[in-house]
Amino acid sequence: MLTKKFTPTPELRRFARTLVSCLLSYYAAKLATLPELFWAVITTLIVVTQPSLNQALNTGRDQIIGAVIGGVVGVVGLFAILHGAKPLIVFAIALLPLAALAAWRPTLRLACVTLVVVVLVPASGMGSPFARPIDRVLEILIGAGAALLVAFLMPNRAINAAHNRASEIVLALGELITLTLRKPEDANKAERLHRRSAAAEQALDEAITEAGREHIIVPVKRTRGDVVDKVAPMLTRLHRDALFLGQAFTSDPQFAGRLSAANRDALNLTADAFTEAAETLAATLDADRSDQDEKVRLARGSFEKLRTASNTACESMEKYTALAFVLNLLVQDFGDLIATVEVLDKRA
């Protein structure tokens, strides 16, 4: 009896990543005998709870830079205090440039917090007053390092999000093309579909960048599972051509009314074929790649139907050369997409 392979959800990954990184940072700081272990754990939580590896890297970097800047300024302030300056006055003067830095770049606000800890919080015991800034920076380094290590070892699997966004784009554009062929006058719904597709394209670009940081997309070996970055520019072209189709109707408001019944029937059949082609292509791009051979076979079959329907429509509208030209472009776009997700790795 076959059992379905368990795949952790993004929420479960984030939950596990948070727990593991906190434990790692706590025990690493404890092993280093640092006095204030909670700073390492706090830093870990700030970094590891970022929604993406890219944001975690940026946050971890800024936490470290902020702690180092605050620590260095705090050490200079400690020298002044040891020579008789009042701590509150030293803190007020040192805070000015750090507050300006935080105003210019808010992600470095930890520099101000570190200054407070170094200058205003009295050192415990008989140790050197300069031990606190050193300990503080080490705690930040351990906390950020633990979070980034776990983030790399337990990534979000952004490649799945990329496949989902690519599938969403194909469905939205398929619906936009179908709507344009059937109801070119419905500009409001067409605009909503356009915006939906544009938002998904931006999310796709971000997911591909994230997947690249996670080292999931391997550019040397292309298989159906890691070809989504090749698909992205094709989807942009499909979106552009879908908008071009709308312009073919809107440029002449009376165009749809001049179509004969035969022309209208041919366009309706083509619209149905675009819907089927979009649905089967979206299924091949989805993150769930089980039965991929069957999905690709269905996508190829639906594309052949689309090509036949489009050719028939174009033959019935010989005098409408602009519309026929755009239909051919769209069919070619679908063909290129399906060819990309077919057997790309001949060795598989």
C-alpha positions in Angstrom: 0.0 0.0 0.0 1.4 3.4 -1.1 1.5 6.2 1.5 1.6 9.8 0.6 4.9 11.5 1.4 4.6 14.0 4.3 5.5 17.5 3.3 5.8 20.1 6.1 3.6 23.2 5.6 5.3 26.7 5.6 3.7 27.3 9.0 5.2 24.1 10.4 8.6 25.0 9.0 8.5 28.5 10.6 7.5 26.9 13.9 10.3 24.4 13.9 12.8 27.0 12.7 11.9 29.3 15.6 12.3 26.7 18.2 15.5 25.2 16.9 17.2 28.5 16.4 16.3 29.8 19.9 17.6 26.6 21.5 20.8 26.9 19.4 21.4 30.5 20.2 20.7 30.0 23.9 23.1 27.1 24.4 25.8 28.6 22.2 25.7 31.8 24.3 25.7 29.7 27.5 28.7 27.7 26.2 30.5 31.0 25.5 29.8 31.9 29.2 28.1 35.2 28.2 26.4 37.0 31.1 23.2 38.1 29.4 22.0 35.1 27.3 18.6 36.7 26.6 20.1 39.1 24.2 21.2 36.3 21.9 17.7 34.8 22.0 16.0 38.1 21.4 18.2 38.7 18.4 17.5 35.2 17.1 13.7 35.8 17.4 14.0 39.1 15.5 15.9 37.5 12.6 14.3 34.1 12.4 10.7 35.3 12.3 11.3 37.2 9.1 9.0 35.9 6.4 11.8 35.2 3.9 15.5 34.2 3.9 16.3 37.4 2.1 14.7 39.5 4.8 16.4 37.4 7.5 19.8 38.0 5.9 19.1 41.8 5.8 17.8 41.9 9.3 20.7 39.8 10.7 23.2 42.0 8.9 21.6 45.2 10.3 21.4 43.7 13.8 25.1 43.0 13.8 26.0 46.4 12.2 23.8 48.2 14.7 25.3 46.4 17.7 28.9 47.0 16.5 28.2 50.8 15.9 26.5 51.1 19.3 29.2 49.2 21.0 32.0 51.3 19.5 30.3 54.6 20.4 29.6 53.2 23.8 33.3 52.4 24.4 34.2 55.9 23.4 31.6 57.1 25.9 33.1 54.8 28.6 36.5 56.4 28.2 34.9 59.8 28.8 33.1 58.5 31.9 36.3 57.0 33.3 37.9 60.5 32.9 35.2 62.1 35.0 32.3 62.9 32.6 28.8 62.4 33.8 27.2 59.2 32.2 23.9 61.0 31.4 25.7 63.8 29.6 27.9 61.3 27.7 24.8 59.3 26.7 22.9 62.4 25.5 25.9 63.5 23.3 26.5 60.0 22.0 22.8 59.4 21.2 22.6 62.4 18.8 24.5 60.7 15.9 23.0 57.3 16.6 19.5 58.8 16.6 20.2 60.5 13.3 21.5 57.2 11.9 18.3 55.4 13.1 16.2 58.1 11.5 18.1 57.7 8.2 18.1 53.9 8.3 15.6 52.6 10.9 16.9 49.0 10.6 20.0 50.2 12.5 18.1 51.3 15.5 19.8 48.6 17.6 22.8 51.0 17.8 20.8 53.2 20.1 19.7 50.2 22.2 23.3 49.0 22.5 24.4 52.5 23.6 21.8 52.4 26.4 23.1 49.0 27.6 26.8 50.0 27.4 26.6 53.5 28.9 23.6 53.7 31.3 23.4 50.1 32.6 26.1 49.7 35.3 28.5 46.9 34.9 28.1 44.1 37.5 30.9 42.7 39.6 34.5 43.7 39.5 35.0 43.2 35.8 36.2 45.8 33.3 33.5 48.3 32.1 34.6 47.5 28.6 33.5 43.9 28.9 29.8 44.8 28.5 30.0 46.1 24.9 32.2 43.1 23.9 29.7 40.7 25.4 26.8 42.6 23.8 28.3 42.3 20.3 29.1 38.6 20.9 25.5 37.9 22.0 24.2 39.6 18.8 26.6 37.7 16.6 25.6 34.4 18.2 21.9 35.2 18.0 22.0 36.3 14.4 24.3 33.5 13.4 22.1 30.9 14.9 19.0 32.3 13.2 20.7 32.4 9.8 22.2 29.0 10.1 18.8 27.4 10.9 17.2 29.5 8.1 19.6 28.1 5.6 19.2 24.5 6.9 15.4 24.7 7.1 14.4 27.1 4.3 10.8 28.2 3.4 10.9 26.3 0.1 10.2 29.4 -1.9 10.3 27.3 -5.0 6.9 26.0 -4.1 5.6 29.5 -3.8 7.1 30.3 -7.2 5.3 27.4 -8.8 2.0 28.5 -7.2 2.4 32.1 -8.4 3.2 30.9 -11.9 0.1 28.8 -11.9 -1.9 31.7 -10.6 -0.6 33.9 -13.4 -1.6 31.4 -16.1 -5.1 31.1 -14.7 -5.6 34.9 -14.5 -4.3 35.5 -18.0 -6.3 32.6 -19.4 -9.4 34.2 -17.8 -8.4 37.6 -19.2 -8.0 36.3 -22.7 -11.3 34.4 -22.5 -13.1 37.5 -21.2 -11.7 39.6 -24.0 -12.8 37.3 -26.7 -16.3 36.8 -25.2 -17.0 40.2 -23.6 -14.5 42.8 -24.7 -16.7 45.5 -23.3 -16.3 44.4 -19.7 -13.3 46.7 -19.0 -13.7 46.6 -15.2 -13.3 42.9 -14.9 -10.4 42.9 -17.4 -8.6 45.5 -15.3 -9.1 43.4 -12.1 -7.6 40.4 -13.9 -4.7 42.5 -15.2 -3.9 43.8 -11.7 -4.2 40.2 -10.3 -1.7 38.9 -12.8 0.7 41.8 -12.3 0.7 41.3 -8.5 1.3 37.6 -9.0 4.2 38.3 -11.4 5.9 40.5 -8.8 5.4 37.8 -6.2 6.8 35.3 -8.7 10.0 37.4 -9.1 10.4 37.7 -5.4 9.9 33.9 -4.9 12.5 33.1 -7.6 15.0 35.4 -5.9 14.3 33.8 -2.6 14.6 30.3 -4.0 17.9 31.3 -5.5 19.1 32.2 -2.1 17.9 28.9 -0.7 20.0 27.2 -3.5 17.0 25.3 -4.7 17.0 26.4 -8.3 20.0 24.7 -10.0 20.7 26.4 -13.3 23.0 23.6 -14.7 20.5 20.7 -14.6 17.0 21.6 -15.9 14.1 19.4 -15.0 10.4 20.1 -14.8 10.6 20.8 -11.1 13.2 23.6 -11.3 12.3 25.3 -14.6 10.1 28.0 -13.1 12.7 30.8 -13.5 12.7 30.0 -17.2 9.0 30.4 -17.3 8.8 33.8 -15.6 9.8 36.0 -18.7 7.4 33.9 -20.9 4.6 34.8 -18.5 5.5 38.4 -18.8 5.3 38.2 -22.5 2.0 36.3 -22.3 0.6 39.1 -20.1 1.7 41.8 -22.6 0.1 39.9 -25.5 -3.1 39.5 -23.6 -3.2 43.2 -23.1 -2.5 43.6 -26.8 -5.6 41.5 -27.5 -7.7 43.9 -25.5 -6.3 46.8 -27.3 -7.3 45.2 -30.6 -11.0 45.5 -29.5 -10.9 48.8 -27.5 -9.1 50.7 -30.3 -12.3 50.2 -32.4 -15.4 50.2 -30.1 -17.6 49.0 -33.0 -15.3 46.1 -33.9 -17.2 43.4 -31.9 -20.5 44.5 -33.4 -19.2 44.0 -37.0 -18.3 40.4 -36.4 -20.5 37.9 -38.1 -22.2 35.0 -36.4 -19.6 32.7 -37.8 -16.8 34.9 -36.5 -18.4 35.1 -33.1 -18.8 31.3 -32.9 -15.2 30.8 -33.9 -14.0 33.2 -31.2 -16.2 31.5 -28.6 -14.7 28.1 -29.4 -11.2 29.7 -29.3 -12.0 31.3 -25.9 -13.1 27.8 -24.6 -9.8 26.4 -25.9 -7.8 29.1 -24.1 -9.6 28.3 -20.9 -8.8 24.6 -21.1 -5.2 25.3 -22.2 -4.7 27.7 -19.2 -6.1 25.2 -16.7 -4.0 22.3 -17.9 -0.9 24.4 -18.1 -1.5 25.9 -14.6 -1.7 22.3 -13.3 1.7 21.5 -14.7 3.2 24.6 -13.1 1.6 24.0 -9.7 3.9 23.1 -6.8 2.3 19.7 -6.5 4.1 17.9 -9.2 2.7 14.4 -8.7 1.6 12.7 -12.0 3.6 15.3 -13.9 3.8 13.2 -17.1 0.0 13.0 -17.2 -0.3 16.7 -16.6 2.1 17.6 -19.3 0.3 15.2 -21.7 -3.0 16.9 -21.0 -1.4 20.3 -21.4 0.0 19.3 -24.8 -3.4 17.9 -25.9 -5.2 21.1 -24.8 -2.7 23.2 -26.7 -3.3 21.2 -29.9 -7.0 21.9 -29.5 -6.2 25.6 -29.0 -4.1 25.8 -32.1 -6.8 24.2 -34.2 -9.5 26.4 -32.8 -7.4 29.5 -33.3 -6.4 28.6 -36.9 -10.1 28.1 -37.7 -11.0 31.5 -36.2 -8.2 33.2 -38.0 -9.3 31.7 -41.4 -12.8 32.9 -40.8 -11.6 36.5 -40.1 -9.1 37.1 -42.9 -10.0 40.8 -43.1 -9.3 41.3 -39.4 -5.6 40.9 -39.7 -4.8 42.6 -36.3 -6.9 40.2 -34.3 -5.6 37.2 -36.2 -2.0 38.4 -35.6 -2.6 38.7 -31.8 -4.3 35.3 -31.6 -1.3 33.8 -33.3 1.0 35.5 -30.8 -1.0 34.2 -27.8 -1.1 30.6 -29.2 2.7 30.8 -29.7 3.1 32.0 -26.1 1.2 29.0 -24.8 3.1 26.7 -27.1 6.5 28.0 -25.8 5.3 27.6 -22.2 4.2 24.0 -22.7 7.4 23.1 -24.6 9.4 24.5 -21.6 7.7 22.3 -19.1 7.9 19.2 -21.3 10.8 16.7 -21.3 13.7 19.1 -20.6 16.1 16.7 -19.0 16.5 13.9 -21.6 18.6 11.9 -19.2 15.7 11.6 -16.7 
